[in-house]
Amino acid sequence: MIGVPSGPRALVHAPQDDTWKRIKSLVLDGVTSPHSKRAYAQALDAFERWCAQTGGPGGHLGFTKATVQAWRTALESTALAAASINVRLSAVKKLAVEAADNGLLASEVAAAIARVKGAKRHGVRAGNWLTLEQAERLLALPDRSLKGRRDLALLALLIGCGLRRQELAGLRIEDIQQRDGRWCVVDLTGKGNRVRTVPMPPWTKAAIDDWLAAARFTGGPVLGAVNKGDRIMGQGMSAQSIYEVVDGYGKELGATLAPHDVRRTFAKLAHQGRAPLEQIQLSLGHASIQTTERYLGVAQNLTDAPCDHLGILLR
């Protein structure tokens, strides 16, 4: 049980309790990604509400392995996907670790909570991505207006480099440099503060150069805001604005499309073009890439990069 002045179950059952707020803050402070931070906050709030409503399993248990197992069962009874359930469980497990580290929960209880199994995935989620023909059609949609040139550069960076929208929003002209005789996005800090270098195909660089020449940007953010009168309103775009641009072109294409679908398209087309899987992982900057590098003893190949295998011809 958690031992705090207001009772052994206060951390879980008292929404306004200072202890709960403090431990929750420690959990969220340990998460770097804004999206993960928001997901963890929502998960902990949902767990708190559930505990308040049920009083814990049987109405008498505190923050224990049985509590978290019952929470998992409750989540599994909803329409949530296994991945969503596991994110919520991860947040609660992290809560147990922080509580133990601060002397509010016995270490053996925290260890037991950490052993709670996640929800099983039944099958593999296919996700959404474009075919080669659809990808080429998407890149052909922007016109030659200032906004169209900006949008082509945006789409070319997403589909040619597999960037996340947050990474694209923060991309600066200075980040685009030559390495091993080719253009790359260098020292890109991605999810989990992992740093990587991402090669780009020549057609992506051409689209960027065309936009920058028209916008007359020489430094700072690559993208910029363009108003309805086709005039630049300033440098930089938010991740939400990038989402809206992609969503709009997806509708023109007749597809439901988000930036992550375009990133997935990069991976799918590169893999279909027989790019080595470990090189695709390096370009994407997935969390397991360091393990993959150590296990396989591979190094990033900028000469024969995943983006060279997309098969796209920009007309």
C-alpha positions in Angstrom: 0.0 0.0 0.0 1.0 3.6 -0.5 1.7 5.3 2.8 0.8 9.0 2.9 -0.5 11.2 5.7 -4.1 11.1 4.3 -4.3 7.4 4.1 -2.8 4.4 2.3 -5.0 4.9 -0.8 -4.9 8.7 -1.1 -2.5 8.7 -4.1 -5.1 6.9 -6.2 -8.4 7.9 -4.7 -8.0 11.6 -3.9 -8.1 13.8 -7.1 -7.2 17.0 -5.2 -4.5 15.4 -3.1 -1.2 17.1 -3.2 0.7 13.8 -3.3 -1.2 12.7 -6.4 -0.4 15.9 -8.1 3.2 15.8 -7.2 3.8 12.2 -8.4 1.8 12.8 -11.5 4.0 15.9 -12.3 7.1 13.7 -11.9 5.7 11.2 -14.4 4.9 13.9 -16.9 8.2 15.7 -16.4 10.0 12.4 -17.4 8.2 12.3 -20.8 9.9 14.4 -23.5 7.5 14.1 -26.4 4.5 16.6 -26.2 2.2 13.9 -27.7 3.3 11.3 -25.2 3.0 13.8 -22.3 -0.6 14.5 -23.3 -1.4 10.8 -23.7 0.1 10.0 -20.3 -1.8 12.9 -18.6 -5.1 11.7 -20.1 -4.3 8.1 -19.1 -3.5 9.1 -15.5 -6.6 11.2 -15.3 -8.7 8.3 -16.6 -7.1 5.9 -14.1 -7.8 8.4 -11.3 -11.5 8.7 -12.3 -11.9 4.9 -12.5 -10.4 4.4 -9.1 -12.7 7.1 -7.6 -15.7 5.5 -9.2 -14.9 1.9 -8.2 -13.1 2.4 -5.0 -10.5 0.0 -6.4 -11.2 -3.7 -7.0 -13.7 -4.9 -4.4 -13.7 -1.4 -2.9 -10.8 -2.2 -0.5 -7.6 -2.5 -2.4 -5.0 0.3 -2.8 -2.5 0.8 -5.5 -1.4 -2.7 -6.2 -0.8 -5.2 -9.0 -4.5 -6.3 -8.6 -5.6 -2.7 -9.0 -3.7 -2.3 -12.3 -4.9 -5.7 -13.6 -8.5 -4.7 -12.9 -7.8 -1.4 -14.7 -6.5 -3.4 -17.7 -9.6 -5.6 -17.7 -11.8 -2.5 -17.6 -10.0 -1.0 -20.6 -10.2 -4.3 -22.5 -14.0 -4.1 -22.1 -14.1 -0.9 -24.1 -13.5 -0.4 -27.9 -9.9 0.8 -27.3 -7.2 -0.8 -29.5 -4.5 -2.8 -27.8 -1.9 -0.2 -28.5 -4.1 2.5 -26.8 -4.6 0.3 -23.8 -0.9 -0.4 -23.5 -0.1 3.4 -23.5 -2.5 3.8 -20.6 -0.9 0.9 -18.7 2.6 2.3 -19.4 1.5 5.6 -17.7 0.3 3.8 -14.6 3.4 1.7 -14.4 5.5 4.8 -14.6 3.4 6.3 -11.8 4.2 3.2 -9.6 7.9 3.7 -10.3 7.8 7.4 -9.3 5.8 6.6 -6.2 8.3 4.0 -5.1 11.2 6.3 -5.9 9.6 8.9 -3.6 9.0 6.5 -0.7 5.2 6.4 -1.3 5.0 2.8 -2.5 6.9 -0.3 -1.5 9.5 -1.2 -4.2 8.2 -4.8 -4.4 4.7 -3.5 -5.1 6.0 -1.2 -7.8 7.9 -4.2 -9.3 4.7 -6.3 -9.2 2.8 -3.5 -11.0 5.6 -3.4 -13.7 4.9 -7.1 -14.4 1.3 -6.5 -15.4 1.0 -7.8 -18.9 -0.2 -5.5 -21.6 -3.2 -6.1 -23.9 -2.6 -8.6 -26.6 -2.6 -7.5 -30.2 -4.7 -9.7 -32.4 -3.2 -9.5 -35.9 -1.1 -6.7 -37.3 -2.6 -3.2 -37.9 -2.1 -2.4 -41.6 -2.3 1.3 -41.2 -2.7 3.6 -44.2 -0.3 4.5 -47.0 -0.2 5.4 -50.6 0.7 3.3 -53.6 3.5 4.5 -55.9 1.0 5.8 -58.4 -0.9 7.6 -55.6 2.3 9.1 -54.3 3.2 10.5 -57.7 -0.3 11.9 -58.1 -0.1 13.6 -54.7 3.1 15.3 -55.6 1.6 16.5 -58.9 -1.3 18.2 -57.1 0.3 21.5 -56.0 0.3 24.3 -58.6 3.0 26.8 -59.4 1.7 29.5 -57.0 3.7 30.5 -54.0 1.5 28.3 -51.8 1.8 25.5 -54.3 5.6 25.6 -54.3 5.5 25.6 -50.5 3.2 22.7 -50.4 5.2 20.7 -52.8 8.3 21.2 -50.7 6.3 20.2 -47.6 5.0 17.0 -49.3 8.3 16.1 -50.8 10.0 16.3 -47.4 7.4 14.1 -45.8 7.3 11.5 -48.5 10.9 11.7 -49.7 12.5 11.7 -46.2 9.9 10.1 -44.0 9.9 13.0 -41.5 7.4 13.4 -38.6 5.3 16.5 -38.9 6.9 17.9 -35.7 10.3 17.4 -37.2 9.2 19.1 -40.4 7.8 22.0 -38.4 11.1 22.6 -36.8 13.3 22.0 -39.9 15.7 24.9 -40.7 17.5 25.7 -43.9 20.8 25.3 -42.0 19.8 21.7 -41.3 20.0 20.7 -45.0 23.7 20.0 -45.8 25.7 17.6 -47.9 27.1 14.4 -46.5 29.0 11.8 -48.6 28.2 13.7 -51.8 24.4 13.9 -51.2 21.9 16.3 -49.6 20.6 15.3 -46.1 18.8 16.6 -43.1 21.7 16.5 -40.7 21.6 16.0 -36.9 17.8 15.9 -36.8 16.6 15.5 -33.2 13.5 13.3 -33.3 11.3 11.5 -30.8 13.0 10.6 -27.5 15.7 13.2 -28.4 17.4 10.7 -30.7 19.6 12.4 -33.3 19.9 11.1 -36.8 20.8 12.1 -40.3 18.2 11.7 -43.0 19.2 11.4 -46.7 16.9 13.1 -49.3 16.3 12.3 -52.9 17.2 14.8 -55.6 13.6 15.7 -56.4 13.0 16.6 -52.7 16.0 19.0 -52.8 14.8 20.5 -56.1 11.3 21.2 -54.6 12.9 22.8 -51.6 15.2 25.0 -53.7 12.3 26.1 -55.9 10.2 27.1 -52.8 13.1 28.9 -51.1 14.0 30.8 -54.2 10.4 32.0 -54.6 10.1 32.8 -50.9 13.5 34.4 -50.7 14.3 32.6 -47.5 18.1 32.3 -46.8 18.0 31.0 -43.3 15.7 29.9 -40.5 12.6 27.7 -40.9 12.3 26.0 -44.3 8.5 26.4 -44.5 6.5 29.5 -44.2 2.9 30.8 -43.9 1.2 31.9 -47.1 -2.1 33.7 -47.0 -5.1 33.4 -49.4 -3.7 36.2 -51.5 -0.6 34.1 -52.1 1.6 36.3 -50.0 4.1 35.2 -47.4 3.1 36.1 -43.9 6.2 34.9 -42.2 8.6 32.0 -41.7 7.6 28.8 -39.9 4.6 26.5 -39.8 3.0 24.7 -36.9 2.6 20.9 -36.8 -1.2 21.5 -37.0 -0.9 23.6 -40.1 1.2 20.9 -41.7 -1.5 18.4 -40.8 -4.2 20.6 -42.5 -2.1 20.9 -45.7 -1.7 17.1 -46.0 -5.3 16.5 -45.1 -6.4 18.9 -47.8 -4.4 17.3 -50.5 -5.5 13.9 -49.3 -9.1 14.9 -50.0 -8.1 16.1 -53.5 -6.6 12.7 -54.0 -9.7 11.0 -52.7 -8.0 9.5 -49.7 -8.0 9.9 -46.0 -4.4 11.1 -45.4 -2.4 12.3 -42.4 1.3 13.2 -42.2 2.1 9.9 -40.6 0.4 8.1 -43.5 2.9 9.9 -45.8 5.8 8.9 -43.5 4.5 5.3 -43.6 4.3 5.6 -47.4 8.0 6.5 -47.4 8.8 3.3 -45.5 6.5 1.1 -47.6 7.8 2.3 -51.0 11.4 2.2 -49.9 10.9 -1.4 -48.7 9.1 -2.4 -51.9 12.1 -0.9 -53.7 14.3 -3.3 -51.8 16.0 -0.8 -49.5 17.7 -2.6 -46.6 15.3 -2.7 -43.6 18.0 -1.5 -41.2 18.6 1.6 -43.4 14.9 2.4 -43.4 14.9 2.2 -39.6 17.9 4.5 -39.5 16.1 7.1 -41.7 12.9 6.9 -39.7 14.7 7.1 -36.3 12.6 4.4 -34.7 13.3 3.7 -31.0 14.8 0.3 -31.6 17.4 1.5 -34.1 20.3 1.6 -31.6 19.5 -2.0 -30.7 19.4 -2.9 -34.4 22.7 -1.2 -35.0 24.4 -3.1 -32.2 22.8 -6.4 -33.1 23.5 -6.3 -36.8 26.7 -4.2 -36.7 25.4 -1.9 -39.4 26.2 1.7 -40.2 24.1 4.2 -42.1 24.6 4.1 -45.8 24.2 7.6 -47.3 25.3 6.5 -50.8 22.5 3.9 -51.3 19.8 5.4 -49.0 16.2 4.3 -48.6 14.9 7.4 -50.4 16.7 6.2 -53.6 14.4 3.2 -53.7 11.0 5.1 -53.6 10.6 4.8 -57.4 8.9 8.3 -57.6 9.4 10.5 -60.7 8.4 14.1 -60.1 6.8 15.5 -63.2 
